Amino acid sequence: QVQLVESGGGLVQAGGSLRLSCVASGRTFSSYAMGWFRQASGKEREFVASISRSGRVTKYADSVKGRLTISRDNAKNTVTLQMNSLKPEDTAVYYCAADPYNSGVSSRPTDFTSWGQGTQVTVSS
């Protein structure tokens, strides 16, 4: 139902920062919990972070805790991923996704019914 468009990906040096944005179309953005996933070349898609409908609850993969921060602005239909202290292993295509089922947070890909096209993040050594 909701359409998602990511932006902000690019090339950054290790230790640097990057901010990813996801803009949703439609009038019911606040009805969706939101998440970020990533997929590195030759590997399975993995959970990165998610945020509740209200924005009060967040969940992170252990590998990104303390470095990546998810947030949302329901008035602007936007969810962001602030990425700090980036590592080469963060290199992947990052996907924004919407979850209509949970008022809390989920790390299950099957809970997310709408996906963006993805944006490439490359972290060099």
LUMDREN-27206 format. One record per residue: residue in one letter; x, y, z of N, C-alpha, C in turn. Coordinates in steps of 0.1 Angstrom, whole numbers, plus 5000, padded with zeros to 4 digits. Atoms other than C-alpha are relative to their C-alpha. Layout:
! LUMDREN-27206
AXYZXYZXYZ;...
//
This chain:
! LUMDREN-27206
Q500849885000500050005000500950135000;V499149884999502750255010501249984991;Q498850005008505550344986501150075007;L498849964993509050395000501150034990;V498949965008511950574985501250045009;E498849984992515450565001500950104992;S498949925005518250814996501150025010;G498949974991521550915011501249915000;G498850095001523750625002501150064993;G498949955007527150664989501349935005;L498750054996530850604995500650085011;V499449934989532450695028501249925006;Q498850074994535750615046499649945013;A500250064987535850385076500150115011;G500049904989535050585108499150124996;G500849895004532950825088498549985003;S501450004998529250905089499250014988;L500949995011526250885066498650005006;R501450004996522550955069499249954989;L501050055009519950755051498650055003;S501449954999516450885045499149914992;C501150085007513250705035498850085001;V501249925001510250905024498949914995;A501250085003506850735023498950084994;S501249945005503850825002498849955007;G501250044993500350805014499750085012;R500449924989498450935043499949925013;T500050084988498850655069501349955004;F498650044996502550655076500149975015;S500050034986501950665113499449875004;S500550134997500150335111500949894998;Y498950105002503350155102501150015009;A498650014994506250045123500950004988;M499050005011509350095102501349935003;G498850074998512549915097501050024989;W498950005009515949915080500649864999;F499350135002517549595065501150034990;R498949985010520649545045500449864994;Q499650125007522049295021501450024993;A498749995005525749255014500149904988;S499850085012526949104981500349855004;G499950144997526548724982499549955013;K500550044987524848725016498550025001;E501449984997521348705030499750145005;R500549884994519349005039499949995015;E500050014986519749095075499450135006;F500649894992517949315101501050105005;V499249894995519449645110499450075012;A500749934990516949845130498650024997;S501549985002513249905136499650105010;I500549904991511150165152498449995000;S501550014998507550165166499350114993;R500949905007504650365151500250145007;S499949884993505050625178501450065000;G498649965000508850635176500649985014;R499550014987509150555213500849885003;V499350134998510550205210500849974987;T499150035010513550105189500649865003;K499350134999515349775182501250004990;Y498850015008518849715168500749875000;A499150125000521049435156501250035008;D498849984991523949375180501150074992;S498949965008526349455152500150164998;V500149865003525149815149499750095012;K500349924988524249915185501150105003;G499149904997525850235195500650084989;R499549945012526750325160498950064990;L501149965009523550345140498750045009;T501249954993520350535151498850014991;I501249985008516850505137499150105006;S501049904995514350785140498950024989;R501149985009511150895124499350145003;D500849884999509151215117498749974993;N501350035006505551125112499350124992;A500549895006504651475102500650024986;K499349995013507051445072500149874993;N500050145006506451075064501449954998;T498650035002510151015069500649925012;V499250084990512350755087501450014995;T498649985003516050805089500949895007;L499050094994519150595097501350085001;Q498749934998522050795112501149905002;M499050105000525150595106501350065004;N498749954995528350675126501049895002;S498950104997531650505131499949884990;L500250105010531150315099501249914998;K499050105002533049995092499949944986;P500150065013533849815059498949895000;E501050105000531549535070498550065000;D501349945002528649785069499650024985;T500249995015528949785031498949914996;A501150075004525649675017499050094993;V501249935004522449775000499050015011;Y500949984989520149925026498650024995;Y501449995003516449885024499150055011;C501049954991513650075041498849914998;A501250085000510549875050498950045010;A501249964991507049925065499349875005;D500650124994505349685089498650055005;P501349964996501549725092499449935012;Y500650094991501049455118500350035015;N499649984987502949565149500150145005;S499949864994502649865172501350025007;G498750004994505949775187501149994989;V498950015010509049665168500249854997;S499750145004509949355148501350004992;S498850025008513049215132499849894990;R500350105009511248965111499650064986;P500349945014511349045073498649974995;T501450035004507948875068499050095005;D500949904994506349135090499950134992;F500049885008507249405065499549984986;T500750035013504949425035500450104989;S499649915010506349725017501550035001;W498649995001509949775006500450114990;G499549915010511950054990500949934990;Q499250065010514250004961501549985004;G498650024995517450014982500950114996;T498949915003520450244984501349955004;Q498750064998524050144982500850085010;V499149944991526350215011501349924999;T498750065001530050145006501050075009;V499049944990532650195034501349944996;S498650035004536250195023500950005012;S499050014990539250105044501050124999;
//
